[in-house]
Amino acid sequence: MKPASTQRHYGMDWLRIGAFVLLIFYHVGYNFTPWGYQTPTRGVVGWAEIPLLGLSAWRLSLLFAISGYASAALLGKDGSTGAFFRGRLARLGIPLIFGLIVVVPPQPYMGLVNSGYEHGYLYYLLHDAFTFRTVRYEYVPRVMHLWFVVYLLAYTVLFCGFRAVLPEGLRARIRAGAEKALSGPMLLPLGIVFVYLVREYLPFGWTDIHSILVDRAAHLHYLAMFLFGVLLRQSDPVRQAIARQWKVAAVLATVGFVWAAGNAYLHPGNIPTPREWQAPLYFAKAVQSWSTIIALFGIADRFWNHDARWRATLAEAVFPVYIAHQTIMVFVSYWLRDKGLTALPEFLLLCSSVALGSWLFYLIGREIGPLRPLIGLKRQKSAKRVQPAEPALASV
């Protein structure tokens, strides 16, 4: 599996770009499921949950694993834990603060307006948005989709803290032990069992509640994925194991999805899965989650590890697009609610509007120097934008 850890892996860029494109489709598609969402779509489709189940078990795990891989790449470039931490704190913390103050507040405001809130947006910002209380039915302020950045920043702090506290010899032994366990035939079984135990036996199971102080199952799962990404960047044996086993992982991922989809077909919407079938369902999701990640890493290495004209631009755009996409979706959803559209045209309008609006958010923001760090871009405006500094995938 190439390249070596000192080289850039373009496949990881493409994998990250694809993961965030799928995220837009996932969030738009969520509007059409019986699961419910904060946006008032009129086009609920019973079977819409089936394709989303093909993504939900692994999409966030993959993003945290890629973020760990990118963090290891940056750490190797920066040379010290302190320099790495300062860089990540600025690259993640500044957009997070900007997002929480500017980008996110319109989302709960639109929900309040829909429930009868009579004040304008300026009044909301000055009197309600940041009061840490319940306004009508909505607790404000909200983190919304930026919970991912909050968690990623927390894992980065933990990672840097462990590197600062643990002696190099102990860190090397831990890394060697993890490498030995995951570079052989136990790569797939160990990952599947770990995900299953975390999601089956800790509170909230597969339901991420996005509350950083109590989301224990999600933390163990996603932090482990982040650390696996770090290990993958640094370990040739683990990369070789993925190269050998990704085809088997792809088959297992398909089997896991088929089981989850079959359960959704038999128990659609909010109908609970019978207790005796919950453990097999969780195991199927664990199989799908870990196996999909291994399969995608293998595919990215085998087929996608090459550069292209638009790769650098798309990789740079991912974080700004992520910051903007859900707020744009909420606005468009409320605008569409009384248009009398059926599900398909509403879905297509939402996808195109969110994609176009998020892309414009990036294109405009990258041209305005003071805005660049606020939307997750480097401060200096590069003369040759097609080649941002290595590694572009480390923005998130």
C-alpha positions as CSV (number, residue, x, y, z in Angstrom):
1,M,0.0,0.0,0.0
2,K,1.7,3.2,-1.1
3,P,2.8,5.9,-0.5
4,A,5.0,5.7,2.5
5,S,4.0,7.8,5.5
6,T,6.4,10.7,4.5
7,Q,4.5,11.2,1.2
8,R,1.1,12.7,0.4
9,H,-1.7,10.2,-0.1
10,Y,-4.1,11.8,-2.7
11,G,-6.6,9.0,-2.1
12,M,-7.2,10.4,1.4
13,D,-8.1,13.7,-0.2
14,W,-10.6,12.1,-2.5
15,L,-12.0,10.0,0.2
16,R,-12.5,13.1,2.4
17,I,-14.1,15.1,-0.5
18,G,-16.4,12.2,-1.2
19,A,-17.4,11.8,2.4
20,F,-18.5,15.4,2.7
21,V,-20.4,15.3,-0.5
22,L,-22.3,12.3,0.8
23,L,-22.9,14.3,4.0
24,I,-24.9,16.9,2.1
25,F,-27.0,14.2,0.5
26,Y,-27.4,12.5,3.9
27,H,-28.6,15.7,5.6
28,V,-31.0,16.6,2.8
29,G,-32.3,13.0,2.7
30,Y,-32.9,13.0,6.4
31,N,-35.7,15.5,5.8
32,F,-37.6,12.9,3.9
33,T,-37.4,10.1,6.5
34,P,-39.9,9.3,9.2
35,W,-37.2,9.9,11.7
36,G,-38.0,13.6,11.9
37,Y,-35.8,16.7,11.6
38,Q,-35.9,20.4,12.4
39,T,-36.9,21.4,8.9
40,P,-40.5,21.3,7.8
41,T,-40.3,19.3,4.6
42,R,-43.7,18.1,3.1
43,G,-42.2,15.2,1.2
44,V,-41.8,12.3,3.8
45,V,-41.0,9.1,2.0
46,G,-41.2,5.8,3.9
47,W,-38.4,4.1,2.1
48,A,-36.0,7.1,2.2
49,E,-34.4,5.7,5.4
50,I,-33.0,2.6,3.5
51,P,-30.3,4.4,1.4
52,L,-29.4,6.5,4.5
53,L,-28.8,3.4,6.4
54,G,-26.1,2.7,3.9
55,L,-24.2,5.7,5.2
56,S,-25.2,6.3,8.8
57,A,-23.2,3.5,10.4
58,W,-19.8,4.6,9.1
59,R,-19.9,8.2,7.7
60,L,-18.8,9.9,10.9
61,S,-16.4,7.2,11.9
62,L,-14.7,7.6,8.5
63,L,-14.4,11.4,8.9
64,F,-12.8,11.1,12.4
65,A,-10.4,8.5,11.0
66,I,-9.4,10.7,8.1
67,S,-9.0,13.6,10.6
68,G,-6.7,11.4,12.7
69,Y,-4.7,10.6,9.6
70,A,-4.4,14.2,8.6
71,S,-3.4,15.1,12.2
72,A,-0.6,12.7,12.1
73,A,0.5,14.1,8.7
74,L,0.5,17.6,10.2
75,L,2.3,16.5,13.3
76,G,5.1,15.0,11.2
77,K,5.3,18.3,9.3
78,D,5.2,20.6,12.3
79,G,7.8,18.6,14.2
80,S,6.5,19.3,17.7
81,T,3.4,18.7,19.7
82,G,3.2,22.4,20.7
83,A,3.4,23.7,17.2
84,F,0.9,21.1,16.0
85,F,-1.6,22.0,18.8
86,R,-1.4,25.7,18.2
87,G,-2.0,25.2,14.5
88,R,-5.0,23.0,15.0
89,L,-6.4,25.2,17.7
90,A,-6.4,28.1,15.3
91,R,-7.6,26.1,12.3
92,L,-10.5,24.5,14.1
93,G,-11.2,26.9,17.0
94,I,-11.5,30.1,15.0
95,P,-14.1,28.7,12.5
96,L,-15.9,27.0,15.4
97,I,-16.4,30.3,17.2
98,F,-17.4,32.1,14.0
99,G,-19.8,29.3,13.2
100,L,-21.4,29.3,16.6
101,I,-21.9,33.1,16.6
102,V,-22.7,33.8,13.0
103,V,-23.6,30.6,11.0
104,V,-25.6,28.5,13.4
105,P,-28.0,30.9,15.1
106,P,-30.3,31.2,12.0
107,Q,-31.2,27.6,12.3
108,P,-32.9,27.6,15.8
109,Y,-34.3,31.0,14.9
110,M,-36.2,29.6,11.9
111,G,-37.6,26.9,14.1
112,L,-38.8,29.4,16.6
113,V,-40.4,31.5,13.9
114,N,-42.2,28.4,12.6
115,S,-43.6,27.8,16.2
116,G,-44.9,31.4,16.5
117,Y,-41.9,33.5,17.7
118,E,-42.8,37.0,16.8
119,H,-39.5,38.9,17.1
120,G,-37.1,39.8,14.4
121,Y,-33.7,38.2,14.0
122,L,-31.8,41.2,15.5
123,Y,-34.0,41.0,18.6
124,Y,-33.3,37.3,18.8
125,L,-29.6,37.8,18.6
126,L,-29.5,40.5,21.2
127,H,-32.0,39.1,23.7
128,D,-32.4,35.3,23.2
129,A,-29.8,33.6,21.1
130,F,-27.0,33.3,23.7
131,T,-29.0,33.3,26.9
132,F,-28.5,29.5,27.8
133,R,-32.2,29.0,28.4
134,T,-35.3,27.6,26.7
135,V,-37.1,30.0,24.4
136,R,-40.5,28.6,23.6
137,Y,-39.5,25.0,22.9
138,E,-35.9,25.6,21.8
139,Y,-32.9,25.7,24.1
140,V,-30.3,28.2,23.0
141,P,-27.6,28.6,22.0
142,R,-27.3,25.5,19.8
143,V,-24.2,23.8,18.4
144,M,-26.1,22.1,15.6
145,H,-23.9,20.4,12.9
146,L,-20.7,22.0,14.4
147,W,-20.8,19.4,17.1
148,F,-18.3,17.5,14.8
149,V,-15.8,20.3,15.1
150,V,-16.3,20.5,18.9
151,Y,-15.6,16.7,19.2
152,L,-12.7,16.8,16.9
153,L,-11.1,19.7,18.8
154,A,-11.6,17.8,22.0
155,Y,-9.9,14.7,20.6
156,T,-7.1,16.8,19.4
157,V,-6.6,18.3,22.9
158,L,-6.6,14.8,24.4
159,F,-4.2,13.5,21.8
160,C,-1.8,16.4,22.4
161,G,-2.1,16.0,26.1
162,F,-1.2,12.3,26.0
163,R,1.8,13.1,23.8
164,A,2.9,15.7,26.3
165,V,2.5,13.5,29.4
166,L,3.5,10.0,28.2
167,P,7.2,9.3,27.7
168,E,8.2,8.5,24.2
169,G,9.1,5.0,25.1
170,L,5.7,4.2,26.5
171,R,4.0,5.8,23.4
172,A,6.2,3.7,21.2
173,R,5.1,0.5,23.0
174,I,1.5,1.4,22.8
175,R,1.8,2.1,19.1
176,A,3.7,-1.1,18.5
177,G,1.0,-3.1,20.4
178,A,-1.8,-1.5,18.4
179,E,0.2,-2.1,15.2
180,K,0.8,-5.8,16.0
181,A,-2.9,-6.3,16.8
182,L,-4.2,-4.6,13.7
183,S,-1.7,-5.6,11.1
184,G,-2.6,-9.3,10.9
185,P,-5.8,-11.4,10.4
186,M,-7.4,-9.7,13.5
187,L,-7.8,-6.4,11.8
188,L,-11.5,-6.9,10.9
189,P,-12.6,-9.0,13.9
190,L,-11.1,-6.7,16.5
191,G,-12.6,-3.6,15.0
192,I,-16.0,-5.1,14.6
193,V,-16.1,-6.4,18.2
194,F,-14.9,-3.1,19.6
195,V,-17.6,-1.1,17.8
196,Y,-20.2,-3.6,18.8
197,L,-19.3,-3.6,22.5
198,V,-19.2,0.2,22.6
199,R,-22.5,0.7,20.9
200,E,-24.3,-2.2,22.6
201,Y,-23.3,-1.8,26.2
202,L,-22.8,2.0,26.7
203,P,-25.7,4.5,27.1
204,F,-27.5,5.7,24.0
205,G,-26.1,3.0,21.7
206,W,-26.1,4.1,18.1
207,T,-27.9,7.3,19.0
208,D,-25.3,10.1,19.1
209,I,-26.7,12.9,21.3
210,H,-24.0,15.5,20.5
211,S,-23.6,16.5,24.1
212,I,-19.9,16.4,24.7
213,L,-20.1,15.7,28.5
214,V,-22.3,12.6,28.3
215,D,-22.0,11.1,24.8
216,R,-19.9,8.2,26.0
217,A,-20.6,5.6,23.3
218,A,-19.9,8.1,20.6
219,H,-16.7,9.4,22.3
220,L,-15.2,5.9,22.6
221,H,-16.1,5.0,19.0
222,Y,-15.0,8.3,17.3
223,L,-11.9,8.8,19.5
224,A,-10.8,5.3,18.6
225,M,-11.4,6.0,14.9
226,F,-9.4,9.2,15.2
227,L,-6.5,7.3,16.8
228,F,-6.7,4.6,14.2
229,G,-6.3,7.3,11.6
230,V,-3.2,8.5,13.4
231,L,-1.8,4.9,13.5
232,L,-2.6,4.3,9.8
233,R,-0.5,7.3,8.8
234,Q,2.4,6.1,10.8
235,S,2.3,2.3,10.2
236,D,3.3,0.5,7.0
237,P,2.2,-2.9,8.4
238,V,-1.4,-1.6,9.1
239,R,-1.6,-0.2,5.6
240,Q,-0.4,-3.5,4.1
241,A,-3.0,-5.3,6.1
242,I,-5.7,-3.1,4.7
243,A,-4.4,-3.6,1.2
244,R,-4.7,-7.4,1.7
245,Q,-8.2,-7.4,3.4
246,W,-10.2,-4.5,1.9
247,K,-12.1,-6.8,-0.6
248,V,-13.2,-9.1,2.3
249,A,-14.2,-5.9,4.2
250,A,-16.3,-4.7,1.3
251,V,-18.2,-8.0,1.3
252,L,-18.8,-7.8,5.0
253,A,-19.9,-4.2,4.8
254,T,-22.5,-5.1,2.2
255,V,-23.8,-7.9,4.4
256,G,-24.1,-5.6,7.4
257,F,-26.0,-3.1,5.3
258,V,-28.4,-5.7,3.9
259,W,-29.2,-6.8,7.5
260,A,-29.8,-3.2,8.6
261,A,-31.9,-2.5,5.6
262,G,-34.0,-5.6,6.1
263,N,-34.6,-4.6,9.7
264,A,-35.8,-1.1,8.5
265,Y,-38.1,-2.8,5.9
266,L,-39.7,-5.0,8.6
267,H,-39.8,-2.2,11.2
268,P,-40.0,1.1,9.3
269,G,-39.8,4.6,10.6
270,N,-40.1,4.9,14.4
271,I,-41.4,1.3,14.9
272,P,-38.9,-0.1,17.5
273,T,-37.0,-3.2,16.7
274,P,-38.0,-6.1,19.0
275,R,-35.7,-6.6,21.9
276,E,-34.5,-10.0,20.8
277,W,-33.4,-8.6,17.4
278,Q,-31.6,-5.5,18.7
279,A,-28.3,-7.2,19.5
280,P,-28.1,-8.8,16.0
281,L,-28.9,-5.4,14.5
282,Y,-26.2,-3.6,16.5
283,F,-23.7,-6.3,15.5
284,A,-24.7,-5.9,11.8
285,K,-24.2,-2.1,12.1
286,A,-20.8,-2.7,13.8
287,V,-19.8,-5.0,10.9
288,Q,-21.0,-2.4,8.4
289,S,-19.2,0.5,10.2
290,W,-15.7,-1.0,10.6
291,S,-15.7,-3.0,7.4
292,T,-16.8,0.0,5.3
293,I,-13.9,2.1,6.7
294,I,-11.4,-0.6,5.9
295,A,-12.8,-1.2,2.5
296,L,-12.8,2.5,1.6
297,F,-9.3,3.0,2.8
298,G,-8.2,0.1,0.6
299,I,-10.2,1.4,-2.4
300,A,-8.7,4.9,-1.9
301,D,-5.2,3.5,-1.9
302,R,-5.8,1.1,-4.8
303,F,-7.7,3.4,-7.2
304,W,-7.7,7.0,-6.0
305,N,-4.1,7.7,-5.1
306,H,-3.5,10.2,-7.9
307,D,-3.7,13.9,-8.3
308,A,-6.1,15.8,-10.6
309,R,-6.7,19.4,-11.5
310,W,-9.5,20.1,-9.1
311,R,-8.4,18.0,-6.2
312,A,-6.6,20.8,-4.3
313,T,-9.5,23.3,-4.7
314,L,-12.1,20.7,-3.7
315,A,-10.0,19.7,-0.7
316,E,-9.7,23.3,0.4
317,A,-13.4,23.9,0.0
318,V,-14.6,21.0,2.1
319,F,-14.4,22.7,5.5
320,P,-16.1,26.0,4.4
321,V,-18.8,24.0,2.6
322,Y,-19.4,21.9,5.8
323,I,-19.7,25.1,7.9
324,A,-22.3,26.6,5.7
325,H,-24.3,23.7,4.3
326,Q,-26.9,23.0,7.1
327,T,-27.8,26.6,7.6
328,I,-28.5,27.0,3.9
329,M,-30.5,23.8,3.9
330,V,-32.7,25.1,6.8
331,F,-33.4,28.4,5.0
332,V,-34.3,26.7,1.7
333,S,-36.4,24.1,3.5
334,Y,-38.6,26.7,5.2
335,W,-38.9,28.6,1.9
336,L,-40.1,25.4,0.1
337,R,-42.5,24.2,2.8
338,D,-45.6,25.9,1.3
339,K,-44.8,25.4,-2.4
340,G,-46.8,22.3,-2.7
341,L,-43.9,20.2,-4.2
342,T,-43.7,16.5,-4.1
343,A,-40.7,14.7,-2.7
344,L,-38.5,14.3,-5.8
345,P,-38.5,18.0,-6.9
346,E,-38.1,19.1,-3.3
347,F,-35.1,16.8,-2.8
348,L,-33.5,18.0,-6.1
349,L,-34.0,21.6,-5.2
350,L,-32.6,21.2,-1.7
351,C,-29.5,19.3,-3.0
352,S,-28.8,21.9,-5.7
353,S,-29.5,24.9,-3.5
354,V,-27.3,23.6,-0.7
355,A,-24.5,22.6,-3.0
356,L,-24.6,26.0,-4.9
357,G,-25.0,28.1,-1.7
358,S,-22.2,26.3,0.1
359,W,-19.9,26.6,-2.9
360,L,-20.6,30.3,-3.1
361,F,-19.8,30.6,0.6
362,Y,-16.4,29.2,-0.1
363,L,-15.7,31.1,-3.3
364,I,-16.6,34.5,-1.7
365,G,-14.9,33.8,1.6
366,R,-11.6,32.7,0.1
367,E,-11.3,36.0,-1.8
368,I,-11.7,38.2,1.4
369,G,-8.5,38.0,3.5
370,P,-10.1,38.6,6.9
371,L,-12.7,36.0,6.3
372,R,-10.4,33.2,5.4
373,P,-9.5,32.1,8.9
374,L,-13.1,32.4,9.9
375,I,-14.2,29.8,7.4
376,G,-11.3,27.4,8.0
377,L,-8.8,28.6,5.4
378,K,-5.2,29.8,5.9
379,R,-4.8,33.5,6.4
380,Q,-2.5,34.2,3.4
381,K,-4.2,34.1,0.0
382,S,-2.0,31.8,-2.2
383,A,-1.2,33.1,-5.7
384,K,-1.5,29.5,-7.0
385,R,-4.7,28.3,-5.5
386,V,-4.7,25.0,-7.2
387,Q,-1.9,23.8,-4.8
388,P,-2.7,24.7,-1.2
389,A,-0.1,23.7,1.4
390,E,0.3,20.1,2.4
391,P,-1.8,18.5,3.7
392,A,-5.1,20.1,2.5
393,L,-7.1,17.3,4.0
394,A,-6.1,18.4,7.5
395,S,-8.5,21.4,7.6
396,V,-11.0,19.1,9.4
